[in-house]
C-alpha cells in the first residue's frame, strides 16, 4: 500500500538524513568531473554545506535562498550550454536539483524525491562509459539507495542489516533482469530522438589532417577496435589498418574528397588471404577499418575508388564485421587522369624551399622509384626526430619542418613526403588509419588503440598503381616494428596504459581488457543479430517479437511462482508459530477438517466448532492466540510459548 499523507509528512530523523546525503553524494561523485568547473564548485560547496548542517545540527536554509540558487544555476546552465535540453545540460541540472533537494530534507516526501533522483541518475553513469566497472559501481549504488529507502520506511535499522536486506532484494531481481535481457525484443536505433550532443564524446580519426591532429589523438589510450584472426596474426610491420584517404591540400590541412563508391573491389587481390573479424568502437563516422588491402566487403558496406571501406550510415554503436585482406597485394594500374591531376596539385607559392628541393631531386633521379628513395634517404640522414611534442608551425609549415625544426609526428612526415612527391610531379596522397596493435594473450584479440593512429603516404607509379610508402619508418623504424611506446623519445607524453616498461601493469591490463571484451560482446554487443543467434541456439528457430514476448511472459510467471513458493516454504519453516498452525491443520485434517487455503483463523475455528463441539474451546483459544501473534500488536514470547503448548497438547478424537 502507498504511504499515507501522514506518513509522507513525518519529519526525517538525523539518521535518515545521513543515509540520504550519503546516497546523493555517492550518486553524484562519478558524474561531477564531467561538469564545467563553475558548476562543479557550486555543487561541491553545497554538498559540503549540507554535511556541515547535519554535523552541527543546524537549521536548514530558507526556501527563498534555495529557490534563488536554483534560478541562478538554471540560468547559468542555459547560458553555458546554449540550451537546457540535451545530455550534458540535462545531467548538470539533475545534479543541481539533487543537491538542492537535499538542502530541504524535512519530511519523508522529500526523502522519496531524493531517492527517485538517485535511481534515475544511475542511467547517466552509462552515457560516457558502459564498461563492467561502471556497471559494478551502479549496482553497488543501487544497493545503497535501496538501503536508504529501507531506512526511510523503517527508521532505526542497523546499517549492516539494511545493506544485507537491500542486497537480497537486488539479488532477487537478477533472474528477472536476465529474462528481460535475453528475450526483450531489440530494436534498431534509439527508442526516442537523440539530443544533439548524444555522440559528442566519440573520438577517432577525421576527414582532415593538419600538424598536431594525430599526435593529439595518440595521447588517448581509448580502444579504437579489436580484431580476431582465424589464424596467426600478421607481423606488426604489416598491420596497416586503412582509414580515410586525404587527397586535397590547401597549404596547411589535408582533406578527404567525396569519391564514387562500389559494391565490389576495383582491383585484383593476390597472395595469401588473411581472414579476421573486427569489433569497431563507435566513432560517428562511416568508415570501417580493414587491413591493406581489403579483399572482401561486409554486407552493408561499399568501397571507394581509393580503397576506403565505408558503412551505409555513421558507426554510432559497436559494430562487428568480417573481413578478408591481402597484405601482399598488387594494386591496379588503372586510374582516372583527373584524379591523378588532383594528386599532383600543390597550392601556388606554398612552401617554396620544399618545392625547390623536390625539383632538384627530380632533375637528379633516373626514375620515379629513385626519386622516392632519395626522399627516404633524406629523412634517414638528416637529424629528424620522431616526437609527440613537435613545435608549432607557421603558414609554410612544411618548409619549417624540413629545414628548421625537424621534429614531428607521423602526420608531419607523411604530409611533407607527399608534398615533396607532388612538387616533383609524382601523384601522391596521404592515408590515415592505425598501424600495429597488441595481441592480448588472455583472449587472443588484437587490440588497436587511438594511440596507434598513424598516417602514411601512397605514391602512384606507372605500371604498378598506388604503392604504400611510410616515411615515418625511415625516421623511426621501431614505430612500425614494435609500436609507438618503443619509438617516441623518453619523456614524451604517452597514455599510462600503453607504456611497455611496466610488466605488472601489462599483465593486469590484459586480464582486465579480456574481461571488458567479453562484456562488450555479450552485454553491450547483444544486438538484434546476436539475440536471434542466441535464441536460435535455445530452440527458437525463427524468433520474432510475438514469440519472444510470449516466452518472456511465461518464464517471468513461472519464476514468480517458483520464488513465491520458495519464500513461503522458507518462511513457514523459519517461523515456529506458522509451523505450529500448519501442524494444527494436519491434526484436524485427519478428522476431515483441514484448513481451506483462503480461510482465516477465526472462521476456521467456527467451522471446527460446528463439526466437533467438544473441540470448540481448545480450537477457539488456539485460533485467538494465533490471530494475536500473527496480526495483533500484543504478541510476546510468553503468549507464543503458550500457543505452541496448546497445539502440541490438542487431541483430536
Secondary structure as UniProt FT lines:
FT   HELIX           5..8
FT   HELIX           14..32
FT   TURN            33..34
FT   HELIX           37..56
FT   HELIX           63..81
FT   HELIX           87..102
FT   TURN            103..104
FT   HELIX           108..121
FT   HELIX           123..126
FT   TURN            127..128
FT   HELIX           132..153
FT   TURN            155..156
FT   HELIX           159..183
FT   TURN            196..201
FT   STRAND          208..209
FT   TURN            211..212
FT   HELIX           213..217
FT   TURN            218..219
FT   STRAND          223..229
FT   HELIX           236..238
FT   STRAND          240..249
FT   STRAND          254..256
FT   STRAND          261..262
FT   STRAND          274..280
FT   STRAND          287..288
FT   STRAND          290..291
FT   TURN            299..300
FT   STRAND          301..304
FT   TURN            305..306
FT   STRAND          309..311
FT   STRAND          319..325
FT   HELIX           337..342
FT   TURN            343..344
FT   TURN            348..349
FT   HELIX           352..364
FT   HELIX           368..381
FT   STRAND          385..386
FT   TURN            395..396
FT   HELIX           397..400
FT   HELIX           401..405
FT   STRAND          407..408
FT   HELIX           410..423
FT   TURN            424..425
FT   STRAND          428..435
FT   STRAND          438..439
FT   TURN            441..443
FT   STRAND          446..449
FT   HELIX           450..452
FT   STRAND          453..461
FT   TURN            462..464
FT   STRAND          465..469
FT   HELIX           471..475
FT   HELIX           477..482
FT   HELIX           484..486
FT   TURN            490..491
FT   HELIX           496..498
FT   HELIX           503..519
FT   HELIX           520..524
FT   HELIX           528..537
FT   TURN            538..539
FT   TURN            541..542
FT   HELIX           545..574
FT   HELIX           576..589
FT   TURN            590..592
FT   TURN            597..598
FT   HELIX           601..611
FT   HELIX           613..615
FT   HELIX           616..631
FT   HELIX           637..649
//
